Amino acid sequence: MLAFKRILTSLVFVTAVPALAAAADPAPATRAYHPDVPGQSATTLGTATYAKILCSAIFVSGRQPDEAQKNSAWFLQSEPDQKEPVVVNVDRATKRVRATVKGVTRLAAYYGDQGCIIHAEGQDGIFFKPTPVKSALPEAQKTPWPMGDAPSGKPYPKGLDKAKVDAAVAKAFADPAALTIAVVVLYQGEIVGERYDLGTTKDTQNESWSMGKSEMATLVGVAMHEGAFKLDDPAPVPDWRRPGDPRGAIRVRDILNMSSGLAFSHTSTKGYDPAVDYSDHFFVHAGAVDAYKYAVASPVEFPPQTVGRYRNVDPMSLGFLVRQFAESKGEEWLTWPQRHLFDKIGIRRQVMETDPYGNFLMSTFDYGTARNWARLGQLYLQDGMWNGQRLLPEGYAKFVSTLAPAWPRKEYGGQFWVNGEGRWKALPREAYYMSGAGGQSTIIVPSHELVVVRMGHQRGSSLSGAALNAALSDLVPLIEAAKKSGG
């Protein structure tokens, strides 16, 4: 076993954000080793994620084991281990899943509203008390959209051809190999297009992957509006505030921009070995450690706002900040997002899974319906306003959609991707979006009053972009024609 955590294979988020594969880190790698973490191998870590992803697919999303193993469960294994046979035991009575690879067995178990959690090696449980998350909202089927799922009663937008919108949406499903499972289109806040496939419905909590980073940014915005801190405040991590700590210069803005400069290894780190290594970037999900403390313990590699790069150290550090704020107010962390955000925008259930210490792992292990993500997109389209109430600071939507200055490519803002490189060919460069592995996308187009959500399974990731681009190419002219007609 290794005395430190190591680096994973290059298969990961590259499929969701292709530009990440363009080059290795711009400077010699500095790996964020933490000697207090017991050594684990790529096989033990990858097997743990296999058990967890399969557990969530079965007990959170309601998928069949064989389908989920084929299309999702292998995602965070090393490349060599993906070729190895996996022995799986699913205990539906206790809602536990065990996976065995090369003689290594790891366990994940279902914990209600906290979803499935990886058990640390040698542990038969977790280190916090699971907490039910109850919505205060009335029944969704009896409440009109957007606060519920009943029809809003508003007429279809003037000048918009529903049959043509449906045909455009269908293009996202045209290639079965893309494994598109859901598309929702909002125009002027109303659902104008919607379709599901492969057993998914409007109520299915789907794997959302790194769209959760944008969701974490939303919780940061809520906390900011409630007075926790400001964008340009030094990040209030207690250890960073000690005199002489070089992390003291890191602002909240820098972390949101994925430009904190904290050392955290990734698949692009120079010298990684895809056969045996496992990166910090994924260790925080697989290692069954206190992910927030692990992230904020990372040393400095670059001065803040000098290097922009995609690292899970930043969303985990944001989680630390929001949890610290919520608990400083005497509030229950596991229910705080429901009370302070979700209930206010019509979301009754969003399964945000945790590490064994109760920290939300929203940069990967996050499950929501396509309509949930559409509501979050609409919140940004409305500059953080909902039903006349401000939930995010004024101008926060502008901040997250503004290109981060330290990024070498015009593609990233504040935990949101920006269409500055024209990934979505039919959309203006102002469009910005939540993005996750498997082709998960929540696209926000302010000039068109448009939100588009596309969800799918990881196996179809490499084809997902083309499928969605084809749908957008037909959809956008319809929206533009409707706007010109006064619709």
C-alpha positions in Angstrom: 0.0 0.0 0.0 1.2 3.5 -0.7 2.0 6.0 2.1 0.2 8.7 0.3 -2.7 9.1 -2.1 -1.8 9.2 -5.7 -3.2 10.1 -9.2 -6.0 8.6 -11.2 -6.5 7.8 -14.9 -7.2 10.3 -17.6 -10.7 9.0 -18.3 -12.5 11.3 -16.0 -14.0 14.7 -16.5 -12.3 15.2 -19.8 -15.5 13.8 -21.4 -17.5 16.5 -19.8 -15.1 19.3 -20.4 -12.9 18.3 -23.4 -10.6 21.3 -23.2 -9.0 20.0 -20.0 -7.1 17.5 -21.9 -5.3 20.1 -24.0 -2.2 20.4 -21.8 -0.6 19.3 -18.6 -0.2 21.6 -15.6 1.6 24.8 -16.6 4.3 24.2 -13.9 6.1 21.2 -12.5 3.6 19.2 -10.3 3.4 19.7 -6.6 1.3 16.9 -5.1 -0.8 17.8 -2.1 0.3 14.8 0.0 -1.3 14.6 3.5 0.6 12.1 5.7 -2.3 11.7 8.1 -4.3 9.8 5.4 -3.7 6.0 5.5 -2.2 4.6 2.3 -4.7 3.3 -0.3 -4.3 1.8 -3.7 -6.0 2.8 -7.0 -7.8 -0.6 -6.8 -9.2 0.0 -3.2 -10.3 3.5 -4.1 -11.8 2.7 -7.5 -13.6 -0.3 -6.1 -15.1 1.9 -3.4 -16.5 4.3 -6.0 -17.8 1.4 -8.0 -19.8 0.2 -5.0 -21.0 3.8 -4.2 -22.1 4.7 -7.8 -23.9 1.4 -8.1 -25.6 1.8 -4.7 -26.8 5.3 -5.7 -28.0 4.1 -9.1 -30.1 1.4 -7.5 -31.4 3.1 -4.3 -31.4 6.7 -5.3 -32.2 6.6 -9.0 -34.2 3.3 -9.2 -32.0 1.9 -12.0 -31.4 -1.8 -12.6 -28.0 -3.2 -11.5 -26.9 -4.6 -14.8 -27.7 -1.4 -16.7 -26.0 0.8 -14.1 -22.9 -1.4 -14.0 -22.6 -1.1 -17.8 -23.3 2.6 -18.1 -22.0 4.2 -14.9 -20.5 2.3 -12.1 -16.9 1.9 -13.5 -16.4 5.6 -14.0 -13.9 6.3 -11.3 -11.9 3.1 -11.5 -8.4 3.2 -12.9 -8.0 2.2 -16.6 -6.5 -1.2 -15.8 -9.2 -2.1 -13.2 -12.0 -1.3 -15.7 -10.8 -4.4 -17.6 -11.0 -6.6 -14.5 -14.1 -8.6 -13.6 -16.2 -7.1 -10.7 -18.1 -9.3 -8.3 -21.1 -7.4 -6.9 -23.4 -8.2 -4.0 -26.6 -6.1 -3.7 -28.4 -6.5 -0.4 -31.8 -4.8 -0.9 -33.0 -5.5 2.6 -30.1 -3.5 4.2 -29.5 -1.3 1.1 -25.9 -2.1 0.9 -23.7 -2.8 -2.1 -20.3 -4.6 -2.0 -18.0 -4.6 -5.0 -14.9 -6.9 -5.3 -12.1 -6.3 -7.7 -8.8 -8.3 -7.7 -9.7 -9.6 -4.3 -10.4 -6.1 -2.8 -13.9 -5.6 -1.4 -15.4 -2.3 -0.6 -18.8 -1.3 0.8 -21.3 1.5 0.3 -24.6 1.8 2.0 -27.8 3.9 1.6 -28.6 6.4 4.3 -31.9 7.9 3.3 -31.8 11.6 2.3 -28.0 11.5 2.4 -28.0 8.9 -0.4 -25.2 6.3 -0.5 -22.0 6.7 1.4 -18.7 4.9 1.1 -17.6 3.2 4.3 -14.0 3.7 5.3 -11.9 0.5 5.2 -12.4 -1.4 8.4 -15.5 0.5 9.4 -19.1 -0.7 9.3 -20.8 2.6 9.5 -20.3 6.4 9.2 -19.2 9.1 11.6 -22.4 11.3 11.8 -26.1 10.7 12.4 -28.1 10.6 9.2 -30.8 13.3 9.1 -34.1 13.3 7.2 -34.5 16.3 4.9 -38.1 17.4 4.8 -39.6 19.9 2.4 -42.1 22.4 3.7 -43.7 22.8 0.3 -47.2 21.4 -0.5 -47.7 18.4 -2.8 -45.9 19.0 -6.2 -48.7 17.5 -8.3 -51.2 20.0 -6.9 -48.9 23.1 -7.2 -48.5 24.9 -10.5 -45.0 25.2 -12.1 -42.5 26.5 -11.2 -43.2 26.0 -7.5 -44.7 22.6 -8.3 -45.1 20.1 -11.2 -48.7 20.8 -12.2 -49.2 22.8 -15.4 -48.9 26.6 -14.8 -52.0 27.3 -16.8 -50.3 29.8 -19.0 -50.7 29.6 -22.7 -47.8 28.2 -24.9 -45.6 31.2 -25.9 -46.8 33.2 -28.8 -44.9 32.6 -32.0 -43.3 29.3 -30.8 -44.2 26.2 -32.7 -44.6 23.3 -30.2 -44.3 20.6 -32.8 -41.0 22.0 -34.0 -39.7 22.4 -30.4 -40.5 18.8 -29.8 -38.7 17.8 -32.9 -35.6 19.8 -31.8 -35.6 18.1 -28.4 -35.9 14.7 -30.1 -32.5 15.3 -31.8 -30.9 15.0 -28.4 -32.2 11.5 -28.2 -31.6 10.5 -31.9 -28.3 8.7 -31.2 -29.1 5.9 -28.8 -25.5 5.5 -28.0 -25.4 9.0 -26.4 -27.6 7.6 -23.6 -29.6 10.8 -23.2 -32.2 10.3 -20.5 -33.7 13.8 -20.0 -34.2 17.1 -21.7 -36.1 20.1 -20.3 -36.4 23.4 -22.1 -37.6 26.6 -20.4 -38.5 29.7 -22.3 -39.5 32.8 -20.3 -39.7 30.5 -17.3 -42.2 28.1 -18.7 -41.6 24.5 -19.8 -41.9 24.5 -23.6 -40.1 21.2 -24.3 -39.6 18.1 -22.2 -38.7 14.4 -22.9 -37.4 11.4 -21.0 -36.0 8.0 -21.9 -34.4 4.8 -20.6 -36.7 4.5 -17.6 -36.2 8.1 -16.4 -39.2 10.3 -15.5 -39.6 13.8 -14.2 -39.2 12.5 -10.7 -36.0 10.5 -11.2 -33.0 11.7 -9.1 -30.3 11.4 -11.8 -26.6 11.3 -11.5 -25.6 14.9 -12.0 -21.8 14.8 -11.4 -20.0 18.1 -11.6 -23.2 20.2 -12.1 -23.1 20.1 -8.3 -20.1 22.5 -8.4 -22.5 25.2 -9.7 -25.0 24.1 -7.1 -22.3 24.6 -4.4 -21.7 28.1 -5.9 -25.4 28.7 -5.4 -25.2 27.8 -1.8 -22.2 30.2 -1.5 -24.3 32.9 -3.1 -27.1 32.2 -0.6 -24.7 32.4 2.3 -23.2 35.6 0.9 -26.6 37.2 0.7 -27.2 36.2 4.3 -24.0 38.0 5.4 -21.5 35.2 5.6 -18.7 36.9 3.6 -18.2 39.0 0.5 -16.5 38.0 -2.8 -13.3 39.9 -2.1 -13.0 38.9 1.6 -10.1 36.7 2.5 -11.6 33.2 2.7 -12.5 32.7 6.4 -10.7 29.3 6.9 -9.3 29.5 10.4 -6.0 27.8 9.6 -5.5 30.2 6.7 -6.0 33.2 9.0 -2.9 32.4 11.1 -0.2 35.0 10.8 2.2 34.2 8.0 0.1 31.4 6.4 0.6 31.9 2.7 -3.1 30.9 2.1 -4.2 34.0 3.8 -4.2 35.9 0.5 -6.8 33.6 -1.0 -10.2 35.3 -1.4 -13.6 33.8 -1.8 -13.6 35.1 -5.4 -10.4 33.1 -6.1 -11.9 29.9 -4.9 -15.1 30.4 -6.9 -12.9 31.1 -10.0 -11.1 27.7 -9.6 -8.0 29.9 -9.2 -7.1 29.5 -5.5 -3.7 28.1 -6.3 -4.0 25.3 -3.8 -1.9 22.2 -4.6 -4.2 19.3 -5.6 -3.1 16.6 -8.1 -5.2 15.8 -11.1 -5.0 13.4 -14.1 -3.2 16.2 -16.0 -0.5 16.4 -13.3 2.9 15.7 -14.8 4.2 12.3 -13.9 1.0 10.5 -13.1 0.8 6.8 -13.9 -2.7 5.7 -15.0 -2.0 2.2 -14.1 -1.5 2.8 -10.3 -2.1 6.4 -9.4 -5.2 8.1 -7.9 -5.4 11.9 -7.8 -6.4 14.3 -5.1 -9.1 15.4 -7.5 -10.9 12.1 -7.0 -9.5 11.0 -3.7 -11.7 13.4 -1.9 -14.7 11.4 -3.2 -13.2 7.9 -2.9 -11.1 8.1 0.2 -13.8 8.1 2.9 -12.0 11.0 4.6 -13.3 14.3 5.9 -13.2 15.9 2.4 -13.6 19.5 3.5 -10.8 19.4 6.0 -8.7 17.5 3.6 -9.2 20.2 0.9 -8.4 23.2 3.2 -5.3 21.5 4.5 -3.8 21.6 1.0 -0.7 23.8 0.7 -0.2 26.6 -1.8 1.2 25.8 -5.2 0.5 29.0 -7.1 -0.4 32.5 -5.9 -4.2 33.0 -6.1 -5.6 34.3 -9.5 -2.4 33.4 -11.4 -3.4 29.9 -12.6 -6.9 28.8 -13.4 -7.4 25.0 -13.5 -10.1 22.5 -12.7 -9.6 21.1 -9.2 -12.0 19.7 -6.7 -10.0 21.4 -3.9 -12.0 24.6 -4.7 -15.6 23.4 -4.5 -14.7 21.4 -1.4 -13.2 24.5 0.2 -16.4 26.4 -0.6 -18.3 23.6 1.1 -16.2 24.1 4.2 -17.0 27.8 4.2 -20.8 27.4 3.8 -20.9 24.6 6.4 -18.9 26.7 8.8 -21.4 29.6 8.3 -24.5 27.5 8.7 -23.3 25.9 11.9 -22.1 29.2 13.3 -25.8 30.2 13.2 -26.7 27.0 15.1 -28.3 25.4 12.1 -28.3 21.8 11.0 -26.0 21.5 8.0 -27.7 18.6 6.3 -31.0 20.4 6.1 -29.7 23.9 5.5 -29.8 23.8 1.7 -33.4 22.6 1.7 -34.6 25.5 4.0 -32.5 28.3 2.6 -32.6 27.4 -1.1 -34.6 24.5 -2.4 -37.9 25.1 -0.7 -37.8 28.7 -2.0 -37.6 27.6 -5.7 -39.9 24.6 -5.8 -37.3 21.8 -5.3 -38.7 19.2 -2.8 -35.9 16.7 -3.0 -32.3 16.9 -4.1 -30.1 14.0 -3.0 -26.7 15.5 -2.1 -24.5 12.7 -0.9 -21.8 13.0 1.7 -18.5 11.6 2.9 -18.6 9.6 6.1 -18.3 12.9 8.1 -21.5 14.5 6.7 -19.8 16.8 4.1 -21.7 17.2 0.9 -19.6 15.9 -2.1 -21.4 18.1 -4.5 -18.6 18.2 -7.0 -19.5 14.7 -8.0 -22.0 12.7 -5.9 -25.1 14.8 -6.4 -28.5 13.6 -7.7 -31.4 15.7 -8.9 -34.3 15.7 -11.4 -34.0 17.5 -14.7 -36.7 19.9 -13.5 -34.7 20.6 -10.4 -31.8 21.7 -12.5 -34.1 23.8 -14.7 -35.3 25.6 -11.7 -31.7 26.4 -10.6 -30.9 27.6 -14.1 -34.0 29.9 -14.0 -32.9 31.3 -10.7 -29.7 32.6 -12.4 -31.7 33.8 -15.4 -33.6 35.9 -12.9 -30.4 37.2 -11.3 -31.0 35.4 -8.1 -34.6 36.5 -7.7 -37.6 34.2 -7.1 -41.2 35.2 -6.5 -40.1 38.7 -5.6 -37.5 37.5 -3.1 -33.8 37.9 -3.6 -31.9 34.7 -2.8 -28.5 35.5 -4.3 -26.6 38.8 -4.1 -27.5 41.3 -6.8 -25.1 40.8 -9.7 -24.0 37.3 -8.6 -25.3 35.7 -11.8 -23.1 38.2 -13.7 -20.1 37.2 -11.6 -20.4 33.5 -12.1 -20.8 33.9 -15.9 -17.9 36.3 -16.3 -14.6 34.7 -17.5 -12.1 34.1 -14.7 -9.0 36.1 -15.5 -6.5 33.4 -14.6 -7.8 30.8 -17.0 -5.8 30.5 -20.2 -8.9 29.7 -22.3 -12.2 31.6 -22.4 -14.3 28.9 -20.8 -14.7 29.3 -17.0 -16.3 31.7 -14.7 -17.3 31.1 -11.0 -18.0 27.4 -10.7 -19.8 27.7 -14.0 -18.5 27.1 -17.6 -18.8 29.9 -20.1 -19.4 29.4 -23.8 -16.5 31.7 -24.6 -14.8 29.1 -26.8 -18.1 28.3 -28.7 -18.6 24.8 -27.4 -22.4 25.3 -28.0 -22.3 26.3 -31.6 -25.8 27.7 -31.9 -25.6 29.8 -28.7 -24.0 33.2 -28.1 -20.8 33.5 -26.2 -22.6 35.0 -23.3 -24.3 31.6 -22.6 -23.0 29.9 -19.5 -23.7 26.5 -18.0 -23.4 23.9 -15.3 -21.5 20.8 -16.6 -20.9 17.3 -15.4 -19.5 14.0 -16.6 -21.8 12.0 -18.8 -22.8 15.1 -20.7 -24.9 16.7 -17.9 -25.6 20.3 -18.8 -27.8 23.1 -17.6 -27.4 26.0 -20.1 -28.5 29.5 -19.3 -28.9 32.0 -22.2 -30.0 35.4 -20.8 -30.5 37.1 -24.2 -32.9 34.3 -25.2 -34.6 33.9 -21.8 -33.7 30.3 -22.3 -32.7 27.4 -20.0 -31.9 24.0 -21.5 -31.2 20.9 -19.3 -29.7 17.7 -20.8 -28.9 14.6 -18.7 -27.5 11.2 -19.6 -25.4 8.3 -18.5 -21.6 8.2 -18.4 -21.1 5.5 -21.1 -22.6 7.9 -23.7 -20.5 10.9 -22.7 -18.3 11.1 -25.8 -21.5 11.5 -28.0 -23.5 13.7 -25.7 -22.1 17.0 -27.0 -22.9 16.3 -30.6 -26.4 15.2 -29.7 -27.1 18.4 -27.7 -25.5 20.6 -30.3 -27.8 19.1 -32.9 -30.8 19.8 -30.7 -29.7 23.4 -30.0 -29.1 24.1 -33.7 -32.8 23.5 -34.3 -34.1 24.9 -31.1 -32.4 28.3 -31.0 -33.8 29.7 -34.3 -37.3 28.8 -33.0 -36.7 30.8 -29.8 -35.2 33.7 -31.8 -38.2 33.7 -34.2 -40.6 33.7 -31.2 -38.8 36.7 -29.6 -39.0 38.6 -32.9 -42.7 38.0 -33.1 -43.2 39.3 -29.6 -43.6 35.9 -28.0 
